[in-house]
Every structure is written in C-alpha cells, then in structure tokens.
Amino acid sequence: MRFNRPQEEDFRPELTPLVDVVFQLVIFFMVSSVFVTYARQVNIELPKAAGKPAAEQVSRNTIEITQAQKIFLNGKELSLDALAGQLQAVSAAHAVVIRADKRLPYGLVMRVMEICESAGMTEIRTAVQ
C-alpha cells in the first residue's frame, strides 16, 4: 500500500514580487525627491562668504551682472538706464537678489543697489557662493 506523503512547504521567498516592489520604491523616491535648482541664465562666478544660507523667498526678482558688465533682470538683458524702469514694473515683490561676478568693480554693484532702492525694493540681497 502506498501512502502519500504531505509535500514539504517551500520557504524560499519569491524574488519576482520583491524586485517589482524595489523598482516601484526607486521610482517613487526619484519622482518625489525635491531637486533644488535655481534659475541661472548667466554664467557668473560668485564671491565666497561664510555664513548660513538665507531663507528662500517665494516672490523675488533676480539681477545678474556678468564680468563683461552686462545686466540681466530675471534673465532679460537690460541697460543700466532701463533697469530702473523695469524694476518699477516688477516691484510688487519688493525683494531682489543681486548675483554679481566677483571680478566686477564695486561701484557698478553699488549703482545697481541704488537703483533698486529708488525703485522701492525693500529687501536687497547679494548672492554668494
């Protein structure tokens, strides 16, 4: 007489569902991670400074000044005279960040700061590395 033995259970984990879950987790973290990028239209070498980074402002204007003394407001090239008029138009934010190349003459950066103050900007910051 033949007796049927009960089959032994296989305790090995199934790898196919495990691989699927791992890929889904990788995709989830890639999509949900925050990539901090700043709009940099112009290649500028910023000066170095020690200190804590400033809190990020939601609504702000960015003035970039290149080594060739070209001035950009939010990515649009302007002359020094046209800067005041454009700042008047976008002064609702009342905040501006000046990204100036470290090889610029100090007087040009100060002139841009004066224009910002006369346009009603209440918060003027300079970007450093």
PyMOL CGO cylinders between C-alpha atoms (Angstrom):
from pymol import cmd
from pymol.cgo import CYLINDER

trace = [
    CYLINDER, 0.00, 0.00, 0.00, 1.28, 3.42, -0.96, 0.3, 1, 1, 1, 1, 1, 1,
    CYLINDER, 1.28, 3.42, -0.96, 0.97, 6.31, 1.43, 0.3, 1, 1, 1, 1, 1, 1,
    CYLINDER, 0.97, 6.31, 1.43, 1.00, 9.86, 0.13, 0.3, 1, 1, 1, 1, 1, 1,
    CYLINDER, 1.00, 9.86, 0.13, 3.47, 11.93, 1.96, 0.3, 1, 1, 1, 1, 1, 1,
    CYLINDER, 3.47, 11.93, 1.96, 2.49, 15.52, 2.56, 0.3, 1, 1, 1, 1, 1, 1,
    CYLINDER, 2.49, 15.52, 2.56, 4.61, 17.78, 0.43, 0.3, 1, 1, 1, 1, 1, 1,
    CYLINDER, 4.61, 17.78, 0.43, 7.10, 19.94, 2.24, 0.3, 1, 1, 1, 1, 1, 1,
    CYLINDER, 7.10, 19.94, 2.24, 6.47, 23.64, 2.02, 0.3, 1, 1, 1, 1, 1, 1,
    CYLINDER, 6.47, 23.64, 2.02, 8.97, 25.74, 0.18, 0.3, 1, 1, 1, 1, 1, 1,
    CYLINDER, 8.97, 25.74, 0.18, 10.17, 28.53, 2.45, 0.3, 1, 1, 1, 1, 1, 1,
    CYLINDER, 10.17, 28.53, 2.45, 12.22, 30.39, -0.15, 0.3, 1, 1, 1, 1, 1, 1,
    CYLINDER, 12.22, 30.39, -0.15, 10.98, 33.94, -0.78, 0.3, 1, 1, 1, 1, 1, 1,
    CYLINDER, 10.98, 33.94, -0.78, 9.62, 34.73, -4.19, 0.3, 1, 1, 1, 1, 1, 1,
    CYLINDER, 9.62, 34.73, -4.19, 12.02, 37.15, -5.86, 0.3, 1, 1, 1, 1, 1, 1,
    CYLINDER, 12.02, 37.15, -5.86, 9.80, 38.43, -8.64, 0.3, 1, 1, 1, 1, 1, 1,
    CYLINDER, 9.80, 38.43, -8.64, 7.39, 40.40, -6.42, 0.3, 1, 1, 1, 1, 1, 1,
    CYLINDER, 7.39, 40.40, -6.42, 10.34, 41.60, -4.34, 0.3, 1, 1, 1, 1, 1, 1,
    CYLINDER, 10.34, 41.60, -4.34, 12.11, 43.01, -7.39, 0.3, 1, 1, 1, 1, 1, 1,
    CYLINDER, 12.11, 43.01, -7.39, 8.87, 44.70, -8.51, 0.3, 1, 1, 1, 1, 1, 1,
    CYLINDER, 8.87, 44.70, -8.51, 8.45, 46.38, -5.13, 0.3, 1, 1, 1, 1, 1, 1,
    CYLINDER, 8.45, 46.38, -5.13, 12.07, 47.56, -5.11, 0.3, 1, 1, 1, 1, 1, 1,
    CYLINDER, 12.07, 47.56, -5.11, 11.71, 49.11, -8.56, 0.3, 1, 1, 1, 1, 1, 1,
    CYLINDER, 11.71, 49.11, -8.56, 8.50, 50.83, -7.52, 0.3, 1, 1, 1, 1, 1, 1,
    CYLINDER, 8.50, 50.83, -7.52, 10.22, 52.26, -4.45, 0.3, 1, 1, 1, 1, 1, 1,
    CYLINDER, 10.22, 52.26, -4.45, 13.12, 53.52, -6.53, 0.3, 1, 1, 1, 1, 1, 1,
    CYLINDER, 13.12, 53.52, -6.53, 10.74, 55.21, -8.95, 0.3, 1, 1, 1, 1, 1, 1,
    CYLINDER, 10.74, 55.21, -8.95, 8.71, 56.69, -6.08, 0.3, 1, 1, 1, 1, 1, 1,
    CYLINDER, 8.71, 56.69, -6.08, 11.78, 58.24, -4.43, 0.3, 1, 1, 1, 1, 1, 1,
    CYLINDER, 11.78, 58.24, -4.43, 13.08, 59.57, -7.73, 0.3, 1, 1, 1, 1, 1, 1,
    CYLINDER, 13.08, 59.57, -7.73, 9.80, 61.28, -8.52, 0.3, 1, 1, 1, 1, 1, 1,
    CYLINDER, 9.80, 61.28, -8.52, 9.07, 62.57, -5.04, 0.3, 1, 1, 1, 1, 1, 1,
    CYLINDER, 9.07, 62.57, -5.04, 12.53, 63.89, -4.20, 0.3, 1, 1, 1, 1, 1, 1,
    CYLINDER, 12.53, 63.89, -4.20, 12.98, 67.62, -4.35, 0.3, 1, 1, 1, 1, 1, 1,
    CYLINDER, 12.98, 67.62, -4.35, 15.54, 68.84, -6.81, 0.3, 1, 1, 1, 1, 1, 1,
    CYLINDER, 15.54, 68.84, -6.81, 16.67, 72.30, -5.80, 0.3, 1, 1, 1, 1, 1, 1,
    CYLINDER, 16.67, 72.30, -5.80, 17.54, 74.25, -8.88, 0.3, 1, 1, 1, 1, 1, 1,
    CYLINDER, 17.54, 74.25, -8.88, 17.96, 77.95, -9.19, 0.3, 1, 1, 1, 1, 1, 1,
    CYLINDER, 17.96, 77.95, -9.19, 17.29, 79.77, -12.40, 0.3, 1, 1, 1, 1, 1, 1,
    CYLINDER, 17.29, 79.77, -12.40, 20.72, 80.68, -13.67, 0.3, 1, 1, 1, 1, 1, 1,
    CYLINDER, 20.72, 80.68, -13.67, 20.56, 82.20, -17.08, 0.3, 1, 1, 1, 1, 1, 1,
    CYLINDER, 20.56, 82.20, -17.08, 24.06, 83.66, -16.95, 0.3, 1, 1, 1, 1, 1, 1,
    CYLINDER, 24.06, 83.66, -16.95, 27.36, 82.02, -16.01, 0.3, 1, 1, 1, 1, 1, 1,
    CYLINDER, 27.36, 82.02, -16.01, 28.63, 84.12, -13.08, 0.3, 1, 1, 1, 1, 1, 1,
    CYLINDER, 28.63, 84.12, -13.08, 31.46, 83.36, -10.68, 0.3, 1, 1, 1, 1, 1, 1,
    CYLINDER, 31.46, 83.36, -10.68, 30.14, 84.41, -7.28, 0.3, 1, 1, 1, 1, 1, 1,
    CYLINDER, 30.14, 84.41, -7.28, 32.33, 85.56, -4.40, 0.3, 1, 1, 1, 1, 1, 1,
    CYLINDER, 32.33, 85.56, -4.40, 32.75, 83.24, -1.43, 0.3, 1, 1, 1, 1, 1, 1,
    CYLINDER, 32.75, 83.24, -1.43, 31.40, 84.11, 2.01, 0.3, 1, 1, 1, 1, 1, 1,
    CYLINDER, 31.40, 84.11, 2.01, 30.90, 82.36, 5.31, 0.3, 1, 1, 1, 1, 1, 1,
    CYLINDER, 30.90, 82.36, 5.31, 27.52, 82.28, 6.97, 0.3, 1, 1, 1, 1, 1, 1,
    CYLINDER, 27.52, 82.28, 6.97, 24.22, 80.50, 6.90, 0.3, 1, 1, 1, 1, 1, 1,
    CYLINDER, 24.22, 80.50, 6.90, 22.12, 80.46, 3.74, 0.3, 1, 1, 1, 1, 1, 1,
    CYLINDER, 22.12, 80.46, 3.74, 19.20, 82.84, 3.59, 0.3, 1, 1, 1, 1, 1, 1,
    CYLINDER, 19.20, 82.84, 3.59, 15.63, 81.59, 3.69, 0.3, 1, 1, 1, 1, 1, 1,
    CYLINDER, 15.63, 81.59, 3.69, 14.18, 81.06, 0.24, 0.3, 1, 1, 1, 1, 1, 1,
    CYLINDER, 14.18, 81.06, 0.24, 11.74, 83.75, -0.84, 0.3, 1, 1, 1, 1, 1, 1,
    CYLINDER, 11.74, 83.75, -0.84, 8.76, 82.81, -2.95, 0.3, 1, 1, 1, 1, 1, 1,
    CYLINDER, 8.76, 82.81, -2.95, 8.41, 86.02, -4.95, 0.3, 1, 1, 1, 1, 1, 1,
    CYLINDER, 8.41, 86.02, -4.95, 11.65, 87.73, -5.84, 0.3, 1, 1, 1, 1, 1, 1,
    CYLINDER, 11.65, 87.73, -5.84, 13.47, 89.34, -8.72, 0.3, 1, 1, 1, 1, 1, 1,
    CYLINDER, 13.47, 89.34, -8.72, 16.98, 88.37, -9.76, 0.3, 1, 1, 1, 1, 1, 1,
    CYLINDER, 16.98, 88.37, -9.76, 19.52, 90.82, -11.14, 0.3, 1, 1, 1, 1, 1, 1,
    CYLINDER, 19.52, 90.82, -11.14, 22.61, 89.21, -12.66, 0.3, 1, 1, 1, 1, 1, 1,
    CYLINDER, 22.61, 89.21, -12.66, 25.72, 91.17, -13.62, 0.3, 1, 1, 1, 1, 1, 1,
    CYLINDER, 25.72, 91.17, -13.62, 28.37, 89.43, -15.70, 0.3, 1, 1, 1, 1, 1, 1,
    CYLINDER, 28.37, 89.43, -15.70, 32.09, 90.10, -15.81, 0.3, 1, 1, 1, 1, 1, 1,
    CYLINDER, 32.09, 90.10, -15.81, 31.53, 91.97, -19.08, 0.3, 1, 1, 1, 1, 1, 1,
    CYLINDER, 31.53, 91.97, -19.08, 29.21, 94.32, -17.10, 0.3, 1, 1, 1, 1, 1, 1,
    CYLINDER, 29.21, 94.32, -17.10, 26.04, 93.11, -18.82, 0.3, 1, 1, 1, 1, 1, 1,
    CYLINDER, 26.04, 93.11, -18.82, 22.95, 93.40, -16.62, 0.3, 1, 1, 1, 1, 1, 1,
    CYLINDER, 22.95, 93.40, -16.62, 20.10, 90.88, -16.66, 0.3, 1, 1, 1, 1, 1, 1,
    CYLINDER, 20.10, 90.88, -16.66, 16.78, 91.24, -14.83, 0.3, 1, 1, 1, 1, 1, 1,
    CYLINDER, 16.78, 91.24, -14.83, 15.05, 87.85, -14.46, 0.3, 1, 1, 1, 1, 1, 1,
    CYLINDER, 15.05, 87.85, -14.46, 17.02, 86.56, -17.46, 0.3, 1, 1, 1, 1, 1, 1,
    CYLINDER, 17.02, 86.56, -17.46, 16.33, 89.55, -19.74, 0.3, 1, 1, 1, 1, 1, 1,
    CYLINDER, 16.33, 89.55, -19.74, 19.30, 91.74, -20.72, 0.3, 1, 1, 1, 1, 1, 1,
    CYLINDER, 19.30, 91.74, -20.72, 18.90, 95.43, -19.93, 0.3, 1, 1, 1, 1, 1, 1,
    CYLINDER, 18.90, 95.43, -19.93, 20.98, 98.56, -19.88, 0.3, 1, 1, 1, 1, 1, 1,
    CYLINDER, 20.98, 98.56, -19.88, 21.68, 100.34, -16.60, 0.3, 1, 1, 1, 1, 1, 1,
    CYLINDER, 21.68, 100.34, -16.60, 19.22, 103.10, -17.53, 0.3, 1, 1, 1, 1, 1, 1,
    CYLINDER, 19.22, 103.10, -17.53, 16.42, 100.66, -18.46, 0.3, 1, 1, 1, 1, 1, 1,
    CYLINDER, 16.42, 100.66, -18.46, 16.87, 98.75, -15.20, 0.3, 1, 1, 1, 1, 1, 1,
    CYLINDER, 16.87, 98.75, -15.20, 15.11, 101.41, -13.10, 0.3, 1, 1, 1, 1, 1, 1,
    CYLINDER, 15.11, 101.41, -13.10, 12.02, 101.40, -15.31, 0.3, 1, 1, 1, 1, 1, 1,
    CYLINDER, 12.02, 101.40, -15.31, 11.81, 97.62, -15.35, 0.3, 1, 1, 1, 1, 1, 1,
    CYLINDER, 11.81, 97.62, -15.35, 12.20, 97.42, -11.57, 0.3, 1, 1, 1, 1, 1, 1,
    CYLINDER, 12.20, 97.42, -11.57, 9.31, 99.85, -11.17, 0.3, 1, 1, 1, 1, 1, 1,
    CYLINDER, 9.31, 99.85, -11.17, 7.15, 97.47, -13.22, 0.3, 1, 1, 1, 1, 1, 1,
    CYLINDER, 7.15, 97.47, -13.22, 8.06, 94.37, -11.21, 0.3, 1, 1, 1, 1, 1, 1,
    CYLINDER, 8.06, 94.37, -11.21, 8.37, 95.96, -7.77, 0.3, 1, 1, 1, 1, 1, 1,
    CYLINDER, 8.37, 95.96, -7.77, 5.35, 94.09, -6.37, 0.3, 1, 1, 1, 1, 1, 1,
    CYLINDER, 5.35, 94.09, -6.37, 7.72, 91.55, -4.87, 0.3, 1, 1, 1, 1, 1, 1,
    CYLINDER, 7.72, 91.55, -4.87, 9.76, 94.27, -3.06, 0.3, 1, 1, 1, 1, 1, 1,
    CYLINDER, 9.76, 94.27, -3.06, 12.66, 91.83, -2.95, 0.3, 1, 1, 1, 1, 1, 1,
    CYLINDER, 12.66, 91.83, -2.95, 15.66, 91.45, -5.21, 0.3, 1, 1, 1, 1, 1, 1,
    CYLINDER, 15.66, 91.45, -5.21, 18.70, 89.19, -5.28, 0.3, 1, 1, 1, 1, 1, 1,
    CYLINDER, 18.70, 89.19, -5.28, 21.81, 90.55, -6.97, 0.3, 1, 1, 1, 1, 1, 1,
    CYLINDER, 21.81, 90.55, -6.97, 24.13, 87.93, -8.47, 0.3, 1, 1, 1, 1, 1, 1,
    CYLINDER, 24.13, 87.93, -8.47, 27.28, 89.83, -9.45, 0.3, 1, 1, 1, 1, 1, 1,
    CYLINDER, 27.28, 89.83, -9.45, 30.53, 88.39, -10.71, 0.3, 1, 1, 1, 1, 1, 1,
    CYLINDER, 30.53, 88.39, -10.71, 33.31, 88.72, -8.15, 0.3, 1, 1, 1, 1, 1, 1,
    CYLINDER, 33.31, 88.72, -8.15, 35.62, 90.43, -10.65, 0.3, 1, 1, 1, 1, 1, 1,
    CYLINDER, 35.62, 90.43, -10.65, 33.28, 93.42, -11.15, 0.3, 1, 1, 1, 1, 1, 1,
    CYLINDER, 33.28, 93.42, -11.15, 34.12, 96.91, -9.97, 0.3, 1, 1, 1, 1, 1, 1,
    CYLINDER, 34.12, 96.91, -9.97, 32.47, 97.63, -6.63, 0.3, 1, 1, 1, 1, 1, 1,
    CYLINDER, 32.47, 97.63, -6.63, 30.95, 100.88, -7.92, 0.3, 1, 1, 1, 1, 1, 1,
    CYLINDER, 30.95, 100.88, -7.92, 28.76, 99.14, -10.51, 0.3, 1, 1, 1, 1, 1, 1,
    CYLINDER, 28.76, 99.14, -10.51, 27.22, 96.85, -7.91, 0.3, 1, 1, 1, 1, 1, 1,
    CYLINDER, 27.22, 96.85, -7.91, 26.58, 99.84, -5.63, 0.3, 1, 1, 1, 1, 1, 1,
    CYLINDER, 26.58, 99.84, -5.63, 24.94, 101.72, -8.53, 0.3, 1, 1, 1, 1, 1, 1,
    CYLINDER, 24.94, 101.72, -8.53, 22.60, 98.77, -9.13, 0.3, 1, 1, 1, 1, 1, 1,
    CYLINDER, 22.60, 98.77, -9.13, 21.77, 98.70, -5.41, 0.3, 1, 1, 1, 1, 1, 1,
    CYLINDER, 21.77, 98.70, -5.41, 20.92, 102.42, -5.51, 0.3, 1, 1, 1, 1, 1, 1,
    CYLINDER, 20.92, 102.42, -5.51, 18.64, 101.84, -8.49, 0.3, 1, 1, 1, 1, 1, 1,
    CYLINDER, 18.64, 101.84, -8.49, 16.90, 99.04, -6.58, 0.3, 1, 1, 1, 1, 1, 1,
    CYLINDER, 16.90, 99.04, -6.58, 16.38, 101.28, -3.54, 0.3, 1, 1, 1, 1, 1, 1,
    CYLINDER, 16.38, 101.28, -3.54, 14.99, 104.10, -5.66, 0.3, 1, 1, 1, 1, 1, 1,
    CYLINDER, 14.99, 104.10, -5.66, 12.59, 101.63, -7.35, 0.3, 1, 1, 1, 1, 1, 1,
    CYLINDER, 12.59, 101.63, -7.35, 11.10, 100.74, -3.96, 0.3, 1, 1, 1, 1, 1, 1,
    CYLINDER, 11.10, 100.74, -3.96, 12.79, 97.43, -3.32, 0.3, 1, 1, 1, 1, 1, 1,
    CYLINDER, 12.79, 97.43, -3.32, 12.77, 96.94, 0.44, 0.3, 1, 1, 1, 1, 1, 1,
    CYLINDER, 12.77, 96.94, 0.44, 14.83, 93.75, 0.57, 0.3, 1, 1, 1, 1, 1, 1,
    CYLINDER, 14.83, 93.75, 0.57, 18.07, 93.72, -1.39, 0.3, 1, 1, 1, 1, 1, 1,
    CYLINDER, 18.07, 93.72, -1.39, 20.32, 90.66, -1.08, 0.3, 1, 1, 1, 1, 1, 1,
    CYLINDER, 20.32, 90.66, -1.08, 23.54, 89.65, -2.73, 0.3, 1, 1, 1, 1, 1, 1,
    CYLINDER, 23.54, 89.65, -2.73, 24.23, 86.07, -3.73, 0.3, 1, 1, 1, 1, 1, 1,
    CYLINDER, 24.23, 86.07, -3.73, 27.49, 84.46, -2.64, 0.3, 1, 1, 1, 1, 1, 1,
    CYLINDER, 27.49, 84.46, -2.64, 28.93, 81.01, -3.02, 0.3, 1, 1, 1, 1, 1, 1,
]
cmd.load_cgo(trace, "trace")
